[in-house]
Amino acid sequence: FFRILEIQEELKSTLKICQVGRSHLFLAKHQFTTASLGILANYRKRQVVQGLLYYLQTIKTLQRTDERLQELLSEGDYPSAIRLLLECQNAAATYKHFTCVAALSGKLQDTLEMAEEQLDQALSQECHQGLFNTMIPALSWEVMT
């Protein structure tokens, strides 16, 4: 009979160990699930922030490009300025869903029109100057003869 009581106590102790083990296992499972979901949420946030950073860098580049355009126009490098403008307009069209890019796109269009006007003026001036330079020597040669 004493052996039966001893086995019964061992069984109670074993049952208590199993209950505590299951409780710890449930807690570990819950913490693991929570930690895993937290890691996944943080990873997703990181992806969103990286995408946003990429967009912001692109917008910053577009804004800086406007400054470079002004330099090219002031230097009279119209082909490079127009090429850069067209590239910027394509990029701006891609990101037109951002308000600041839509405003920048309008500014780029104005800059393109200004570049075309400056190019027309420069070409007109070159044509007049070239005509003048070819006509004066011809006229002076005719006067001499």
ABEGO torsion letter per residue (X at the ends): XAAAAAAAAAAAAAAAAAAAAAAAAAAAAAAAAAAAAAAAAAAAAAAAAAAAAAAAAAAAAAAAAAAAAAAAAAAGBAAAAAAAAAAAAAAAAAAAABAAAAAAAAAAAAAAAAAAAAAAAAAAAAAAAAAAAAAAAAAAAAAAX
